[in-house]
Amino acid sequence: MSLFDLSGRTALVTGSTRGLGLALARALADAGARIAINGRTGAAVEAVVAELDNSVAAPFDVTDEAAVGAAVERLGPVDVLVNNAGMTIRGPLQEVSLAEWERMLAVNLTSAFLVARAVVPGMIERRTGKIVNVGSVMSEVARPTVAP
């Protein structure tokens, strides 16, 4: 048995319609997992599901508590959660509005809490599960256009 065999497991990767999230979803699928593809745009989610074997659509806004709960309920048991959804705002700090700042915090931080909170009861009940939180090097880089 391979150390990385995820056959029979379900993995939810937030923000998995492109970039790092899509690469992570592909790698987990290659390891045998059933992949829940997440994004806010149904069309983008469906496009990935059409190309990736053993995947299911999970279009929902990771910052919407009710949508997160409903999506996790529809998916059934989640064995692996990868909190990958994220965003950045580029521009001088003094030009970033409070609303933009709050949206960035919601996507980058609150979403990880909401999705983890939704899947954890099942993981506890089954006495198994993994949660991986993806961060960005942008949190450690000082540049005039990425201060927020």
Order of alpha helices (4+ residues) and beta strands (2+ residues): beta-alpha-beta-alpha-beta-alpha-beta-alpha-alpha-beta
